[in-house]
Amino acid sequence: MFNIKIEKNEFFNDWGDLIVKSKIIINDFSEYFDLPVSYWKVNDYKRSWVKSISQILNKNKDRAILFTSMYDLEKVNFLHSWIVYKKGNSAFIQNCILFRDDFNEFSLENIFKYIPDREIYSEYGEKISEWTTDFENIIRFYDKLKFELK
């Protein structure tokens, strides 16, 4: 199972961001998060997820980035995302924060070159949290998104 469920009700959080409650589900793991919708709307996120997953399906890439926060890139310090790494019939999924200062000329057009290689241990030798599902579940999620965007 893989899904990102997005509620319909928008509201302002304590920091003044317009958000919708959302939830990522990876098999028996789930986690709620706030999806900011002042800069990107829900369908912008969905379109970006479809585009990124299609890189694996159509361009023989081995990874995709699913942004779960997006702001004006001129003003933001970091972006939240989930990275999907494909290996064989499996998908390995890690939460990732991309820091704008780590990249030159950071833009959405070239974001794929900034998706980090899959690491299973941090620079301190600690195991990185990672969830695994069948890649077929990622394809189902992709198909569902494409249907919703029609």
N, C-alpha and C positions, 0 to 999 in steps of 0.2 A: 504494500500500500504506500502510495505517495500522493499527497495533496497539499495545497495551500488554500484554506477556506478563508473567505473574506466576508465579514458581516456587512450589512447594508447601511447601518447608521453611522454617520459622521459626527464627530464631536471634537471639541478642543481639549487637549490634555493640559496638564499643569504648566507646561512651558509655552503654551499658546499655539502649538502645532495642531492643525486640522488632521485628524487621524480616523482610521477605522480599525477596530479590533480584528485581528487575523490570527490564524493558527496553522502552523506547519505540522503535518502528520507524516511520519516515516515508520511504517509498520506499527509497533506498539508504543513508539515514542511520539509525544506531541508537545508543542510549546506555543503559548500565546505570545503575540508581539503586536506593537502598534505600527500600522502601515501609514506613513504620512501621505496625505493626498492634497496638499496645497500646491505643490509644484507639479507632480505627476498625479493623474487620476488613476483609478483602479484599472481601467482598460489600457493605460500606458504601461503599467507594470505587466499586465497579461501579455501585451504585444512584445515587450522586451523578453519575457520568459519564452514565448514561442520562438522568437528570433534566435535566442541563445541555444535553446534545445535543438533547433533545426541545424545548428552548426555541427552537432554530433551526428544527427540523422543524415544530413545531406552533404556535409563537407569533410567527413572523416576526421573530425576533431575528437578529442577524448575528454573534453570538459565543457561545462556550461556554467554561466553565472546567473543566478536568480536574485536580482536586487530586491531588498525589502525596505529600502529607504532611498529616496532620491530627492535631491535639492539642487538649487542652482550651483553648478560646478565651480563658479567663480567665488562662491561664498562659503561652501561647505568644507569642513575639515576631514570628514570621513563618511563612508557609505557602508551600510549593513547589507550583507548578502548571504546566500547559501550557494556553495559551489557543488556541482554534480560532476563527479569523475566517473567515466565509464571504463570498465575493465572487463572484457569478455561480456558475459550476460549480467554482470552486476553493476550497480551504481553505488558509489561511496559518496556520502554527502557530509560536508563540513560547513559549519558556520564560519563566516569570514568577514572581517572588517578591513576595508581598503582605505588606507590613509592617503589623502590627496598629495601630501608633501613627499610621498615615496615615488611619485611619478612625474616625469617631465611631460608637458603638453597633454595632460590627462583630459580625455574626451570620450564620449560614448561611442564615437566612430571607431576608436582604436582600443576599446576596453578589453577586447579578447586577448590582446597581447599582454595584458597585465594580470590575467587570471593566473594565480600562482600554481606551480607544480604541486602535485599531491605530496604532502609530507605526513608521516604518521607519528613523528616525534618532534617536539618543539626544540628550539635552540638550547633549551635547558635539560633536554633528555626526557621530558614528560610526555606521556601519550596524549595525542591530540584527540579530542572528542570527535567521533565519526559514527555515522549510522549507515547501514547497508540495506539495500533492497534490490529486488530484481529490476534490471533495466526496463523490462516490459512495463513496470509500474510508472516509470518516467514517460514512456510512450503513451500510456493511457492518460496521464495528466496533460501531456501535449495535445492529444486529440480532443480532450475535454475543453481545453482553452481555445483551440481553433473553432470548435463548435460554438462556444460562448461569444466569440468575437464576430461571428457572422452577422 
